[in-house]
Amino acid sequence: MQKYTVLYVDDEEINLRVFRNTFRRDFNILTAQSAMEGIKLLQTNVVNIVITDQRMPEITGVEFLKMINDMFPQIPPNRLMLSGFSKTEDIDKAFQNYKLFQFILKPWDAEELKAIIINAIDHGAER
């Protein structure tokens, strides 16, 4: 069975490590500690879904989703956001304009998040 490739962008290394260790058997995991690292990975890898934190030092997750939308409008078809903090209007903007599929509050549950990731990828493949 083919493994989906997930790009997770978060400025905190511990979050990246936990995510990678939790899901490495289920998905090919790419991680980036900044939006620019994430963009570089998107330029050189086929990614099925992007997951981003909202609150990062250089730009927000919503701004990162906008960058992806502008540079790579077709990939990936759906995006997720994991965050413990957000402004409702920012998240609404991401849903309306930048293909945000679902917003997940931290801390997340591994089985629930795995199901959400698969659902988001499957939903995007139907487009």
C-alpha positions in Angstrom: 0.0 0.0 0.0 1.3 3.4 -0.9 2.0 5.8 2.0 0.7 9.3 1.8 3.2 12.1 2.2 2.5 14.6 4.9 4.3 18.0 5.4 4.0 19.3 8.9 5.2 22.9 9.6 5.7 24.0 13.2 8.3 26.3 14.8 8.7 24.0 17.8 11.0 21.1 17.3 9.4 19.0 20.0 6.0 19.2 18.2 7.7 18.1 15.0 9.4 15.2 16.7 6.3 14.0 18.5 4.3 14.2 15.2 7.0 12.3 13.2 7.4 9.6 15.9 3.6 9.2 16.2 2.8 8.9 12.5 6.0 7.5 10.8 4.5 4.1 10.4 1.4 5.4 8.7 2.7 8.2 6.5 5.9 9.5 4.9 6.5 12.5 7.1 8.3 15.7 6.1 8.8 18.4 8.7 9.8 22.0 8.6 10.5 24.4 11.4 9.6 27.5 9.3 7.4 28.5 6.4 10.4 28.9 4.1 11.6 25.4 4.9 8.1 24.2 4.1 8.0 26.0 0.8 11.4 24.5 -0.1 10.1 21.0 0.6 7.0 21.7 -1.5 9.2 22.7 -4.4 11.0 19.3 -4.4 8.5 16.8 -3.0 5.1 15.5 -3.9 2.9 16.1 -0.8 -0.6 14.8 -0.2 -1.4 17.2 2.6 0.1 20.1 4.5 -0.5 20.6 8.2 0.6 23.8 9.8 0.7 25.4 13.2 -1.0 28.8 13.3 1.2 30.7 15.7 4.8 30.9 14.4 7.4 33.7 14.8 7.9 34.7 11.1 4.4 34.3 9.7 1.2 32.8 10.8 -0.1 29.5 9.6 -2.8 31.3 7.6 -0.2 33.5 5.9 1.7 30.2 5.1 -1.4 28.7 3.6 -1.8 31.9 1.5 1.8 31.5 0.2 1.1 27.9 -0.7 -2.1 28.9 -2.5 -0.2 31.6 -4.5 2.8 29.4 -5.4 1.2 25.9 -5.6 -2.6 26.3 -6.0 -3.1 22.7 -7.0 -1.0 21.1 -4.3 -2.0 19.8 -1.9 -5.7 19.9 -2.5 -6.5 20.1 1.3 -4.7 21.6 4.3 -5.0 21.2 8.0 -4.1 23.4 10.9 -3.0 22.3 14.4 -2.9 25.0 16.9 -3.6 25.9 20.5 -4.2 29.5 19.6 -6.1 31.2 16.8 -8.2 34.2 16.0 -11.6 33.1 14.6 -11.4 35.6 11.7 -8.0 34.3 10.6 -9.3 30.7 10.6 -12.4 31.7 8.7 -10.2 33.4 6.1 -8.2 30.2 5.7 -11.4 28.1 5.2 -12.8 30.5 2.6 -9.6 31.3 0.7 -6.8 28.9 1.3 -8.3 25.4 1.2 -8.2 24.7 4.9 -10.0 21.5 5.4 -10.1 21.4 9.2 -8.8 23.2 12.3 -7.6 20.9 15.1 -6.9 22.2 18.6 -3.8 21.1 20.4 -3.3 18.8 22.1 -4.4 16.3 19.5 -5.4 12.7 19.8 -3.3 10.4 17.6 -6.1 8.1 16.3 -8.4 11.0 15.7 -5.8 13.0 13.9 -4.8 10.0 11.7 -8.5 9.6 10.7 -8.7 13.4 9.9 -5.6 13.3 7.8 -6.8 10.3 5.8 -10.3 11.9 5.4 -8.8 15.2 4.2 -6.5 13.4 1.7 -9.4 11.2 0.4 -11.7 14.3 0.2 -9.0 16.1 -1.8 -8.5 13.2 -4.2 -12.2 13.3 -5.1 -11.9 16.8 -6.5 
